[in-house]
Amino acid sequence: MTVASIDDLGDLRGKRVLVRSDLNVPLDGDKITDDGRIRASVPTIRALSQKGARVVVTAHLGRPKGEPDPRYSLGPVAGRLSELLGAPVAFATDLVGESAQATVDGLQDGQVALLENVRFDARETSKDDAERGALADELAGFADAFVSDGFGAVHRKHASVYDVARRLPHAAGGLVLAEVDVLRRLTEDPERPYAVVLGGAKVSDKLGVIENLLGKADMLLIGGGMVFTFLAAQGHEIGKSLLEADQIETVKGYLAQAGDRIVLPVDVVAATAVSGDADHDVVSVDSIPADRLGLDIGPESARLFADRLAGARTIFWNGPMGVSEIPAFAEGTRAVADALTKVDGLSVVGGGDSAAAVRSLGFAEDAFGHISTGGGASLEYLEGKTLPGIAVLED
């Protein structure tokens, strides 16, 4: 199976091209706090513009309830996209209504428009094929071709991701092609030693990945809130730390299967509350106080993880090691990020909170081999699942 690139779409001058981008950025009011996904979307949009296409961008932001919600408007994103492109971006105040039609009709060759949040229409995420198809018909009416470049959404069978591609000549944008290429390198024949670092809150979010990678990775380093279910499975007291009691038996199975290929912290930062002002201390994993909760891996664990990663040739990392948005609990995440920058091989930051963390901690993006824009999509690919938004592009 092959996936076409935008070069395979032929002469695009004067053609209307609908692009599904991932512009789902964090907002504080109308202020964008991390524009990484917008910047990642720019190269494909710019390339289409330079080919003379009339570019119509669609994207989602947040989780509105299938109706307009000003808190999730893409208006601020249009402004930032315009700055990054160095050219005006026309913004439609609806998705497929009068404003959208007028905005698309007003485009000249090489110009770019952004439609309002696609999830303001409940049909976008509907489980009903006909409902999604009706929205896809309206979106496809704006375009002569479709480019899928929103990797963070390709694991969703949504109207603007899946159904539109079935209605128009289609191709993958540069971002999607790059993401899939990296994920194939991680799954098909990774250079070894191959290390996977998993963090984040819940074991249950990573079950499929752990099961699939136990047979492929040479080592699996576990941090974040999910580690306390592993520690509990080993018989440790974990105080008030996050625990998924219903996953303990599953985790015991992982530990029995993988042996010393699973690397766990030896110390943690335990605090009285999830607050930068809370009392906190470094304690051994076998002496977590009953009235405290672990909020980061400790300094000895950070050194252990860095040491294990030093010899790896391929690393995939998804999920912070602690509550990294609070400086007191960010050092474990910082240590892992720093270790990845020193890898003599392929280092992949697997999107989502991990990508936001490395940027907020001040690391240069080019210090890593690849920073994914799609945490959920990356994880599902590594689980071995079919991603609908990729499968529909294959010819």
N, C-alpha and C positions, 0 to 999 in steps of 0.2 A: 504493500500500500504506500502511495506517495501523497504528499500534501503540497499543493501549489503554493508558490510565493507570489508576491505582487507583480514580479517581473513576468509571470506567466499569464497575467490578465490582458496583456497586449497594450495597445495605445489607449491611454486613459484620458487624453486631452479632451476636455469638454464633457467627460462622463461623470455621473454622480456616483460616488463610492461611499457606501455606508460602512463605517468602521465601528466595531464593538471594542471599546477600550476599557481598561480597568482604571477608573479615576476615584476609587473608593478610599478617600484620604480622611484622616482624622481631623475634625474641626473643633475649635473652641469658639463657640458663637459662629461668626462668619470668617474666623481666622484659621487658615490651614496650618496645622502644627507639624506636619511631615509631608512634603510634596514628592516623595520618592516615586510613587506610582505615576504621578503626572509626568515627571521627567522621563520615566521609562517608556511612556506612551508617545513621547514627542518624535523619536526617529521615524516611526512608521507614518505618522500623520504628515510629517515634513516631507518624507519621500513621495507620498501620494500627491501632495500639493505641488512639489517640484515637477511631477509628471503632468501637471495641468489638470488634475482631477478636481472636481467640486466635492470637497470632503465633508461628509455629514457624520459627526461623531455621536454615538450613543453609549451611555454608561449608567451605572447605578452608584448610589452613595447611601451607606447605612441600611437600616431596615425599616423603612416606612411601611405603613399598613395597607399598601395597595391603593393609596390615595394621596393627593398633594399634601405635603407637610413642609412648611418653610424652613424647618430645622435641617432638612436634608436636601435643600436646593443645590443644584450644581452651579448656581450663579458665581460663587467665589472661585470655583474651579475654572470657569470660563476665563475669568480675569487672569489667573495664574498661567493657564495654558497660552493665552495671548502673549504674556510676558516672555514665556519660554520660547515660543515660536518666533517672536519678534514681528508679529503681524496680528491684525485684528481677528478675533474669533466672535462671530455672530452668535448670540445666545437666544434660543427659542424658549419662551416661558411655558411651553407645554411640550408634550411628547409627539402627538400625532394630530394636534388640533390646528386652529387657524394660524397661530404664531409659528408653529413648526413648518406648515406649508409655505407661508410667506417667506420665512427665513431660508428654506431650501430653494424656493423659486428665485430668491434674490442673489444667490451665489454666482460669482463669475469664476472662470477657470483659475485654479490654484487657491481659491479661497476656502476657508474652514468655518463650519458651523457646529455648535454643540446643542443637542436637544436636551430638554429637562429630564430629570431622573427617570429612567425607564421603570423603576419600581413604584413610581406614582400610579402606575396602571396595574391593577391586580392580575391582569391576564399574563403579564410577564412571567410570573412564577406559578401559574396555575398548573395543576396536575392534569387538567383536561386538555387533550391535544387540540380540540377544536377551538377552545378559548385562546390558547397560545397561538394557534395558527391564524386566528383572526387578527391579532395584534401584529404578527409577523407579516401578514399580507399588507397591512397599512404601512409598516416600516419599509418593506420591500418596495412599496410604491414610490418611495423617495429616491430610489437608487437603481443603477444599472449593474452594480456589482457589490459584493460584500467581502470585507476583510475582517477576519477574527484576530484581534490583537489583545483581548482582555484575558490574559492567562488566569488571573485570579478567579474567573467565573467559568472556566471551561469544564469544570466538574459538575456544572448545573445544566439540567435540561430545560433551559429557559428560552423564551421566545426570541430574544435578541442574540442569543448565543447559538442555539441549535436550529430553531425552526426557520429563521431568516436564511440560514446557509442552504436550506433545502429549496429555496425559492429563487436564488440568484446565482450567477457565476461567482465562485468564491475562492478565497486564498487565505493563507495564514500570514499575519504580519510578522515583521522581524522579531518582535518580542516573543511571540508564541513559538516560532521556530527555534529561537535560542534556548528557551526554557525546555522544550522537548528534547533538544540535542543534549543538554546537560543531564536531564533525568535519564536519558538512555545510557549515558556514560556511567551513571550511578547504578544502573540496574543490570545492564547486559554484560559488561566485562570491566568492572572497576579495577583500576590499578591498586595493588595491595602493598602494604596493609590498608584496609578499608575500615574507617571508624565512623560510627554514627553517634551523635550527641543529641539526646532528647530531654527536653525540659517542659515547662508549662505546668498547668494546674492538675490535669487529670490523666490517669493511666487509661481510662476508658476512651479518651480521645485518640489514643495512639495504639490501641490494641492491634489493629490490622497491620500497622507499620512494624510493630515489634515482632509479630508472628512471621511476617514476610522477611524481615531483615535478619532474624536470628540465624537463618540458614545461609545468609549472604555476607554479613559483616564480620570482620575479624574481632571487633570489640564494639560494645554498646555502652556508652557512658550515660548515666541517668542522673538528672538533677531536677530542680524546680519542685513545685508542690507534689508532683506525681511520685517523687522519690520516697515519700513517707509511707506509701502503701508497700513499697519494696522493703523498707526498713521494718515495718510492722510484720511483713511476711517472714522476716528473719528472726522475729521474736523481740525486737527492740520496743521499748516504750517510746511513744512519739509525742507525749503531752497533748496539746491542743492543735497540733499540726493537722493539715488537710489529710483526710483518710477516706479512701473508697473501700469500705469493709467488704463489699460484695465482690471485689476484685482480688482479694488476698489469695484465694486458692489458685486463681489464674496466674498470679505473679509467682507463687511458689513453683508452679510448673515451668515458668520461664527460667527461674533461677536454677532449677534442677537440670533443665535442658542445656542451658548455656554455660553453666559453671563460671569459671573466672573470666569468660568473655564479657560478662556484664560487670561493669565497674560502678560501684556506688560510692557516695561521699563517706569520708571517715569523720568529718566534723561539720557542724552547721551553725549558722547564726540564729539563735533562738531569742525571740522578743516577747514582750508581754502583750503587744498589739501590733496590728498592721499600720504602723505610724512611724515616721522618721523621728518623732520625739519619744517613742517608747523605749523603756529600758531593754537592752539587748546585750548578749554575750556570746562568745564562741564556746561551744560545748561539743564534746565527743558525741557521736551518734548513739552511744550506749548510755548516755547520761543526760538526756533531754529532760528538763524539769517539767513536772506535771502541769504547771500553770503557764507554760510558754508554748509558742508555736515556732517552728522553723521557717525562716523567710529567705534563706540563701544558703548555698554551700559555704563552708568555712575556708579559711586560707590554706590549711593543709590539703583539703580536697581540691582547691583550685590549683595548687602545685602538682598534685597527683594527676589531675585531668590534663594539665598542660604537658606534663612529662609523657603521658600515654599518647597524646596527640602529636608529640614532636616527631615521632618516626613514621606517622601515617602518610600515605601518598594520595589518599582520597578521603575527604571528610564531608559528611552531610550533617548539618546542625539545624534543629528545629526546636524552638522553645527556650526562653530565658532560664537561667539557673536559680533565679530568685525574683523577688518583687523589684525588678530592676528600675522601675520608674522612681523609686525612693533611693536616694544615694547610699544610705546606710546598708542597703540590701542589694546593691548593684555590682559588688566586686567580683562575685563568682561569674556573672555574665561577662564582665569586662575581661576576666582572665581567659575565658573560653574564646571570646572574640580575638583577643591578642594572640592566642595560640594558633588560631586559624590564619592569621595574617603571616605567620612564619612557616606555613606548610610548603614543602617543596613538592607540589602536586596540585590537585584540584580541591579547592575549598568552596563549599556551597552553603550559603546561609539560606535556610528554607522558608523565607517569607514571613508574613504576619508579624507577630510580636518580636521575633528575633531580628528581622530586618529593621524594624523601628528602633530596637534597642541599640544596634550597632551605630545607627546614625545619631541617636540621642547621646550616646557615650563619646561621640566625636571621632569615630573611626572613618577613614577615607574609604569610599565605596570601592575604589580600584585596588584596595589592599586585599580584597577577597577575589577568588576566582569567579564567583557568580553570586549575586543576591537575587533570590527569587521574588517575584511580586505576588505569588500565590501560595500561601501557606497550606490551605485546605486542598488545593489542586495538586500541589507537590506531594502531600502525604498520600492522597488517594492513588496517584500514579505509583508511588513507592509501595503501596499495598498490592499493586498488581491490578487495580480496577481499571475498567474502560472509562475514559473521560468523554462524555457525550459531545462536548464542544470540539474535541479533536477528531473523534470517530466520524463526525458528519462532514469533515473536510477531506477525508481520505477518498481518493478516486482510484 
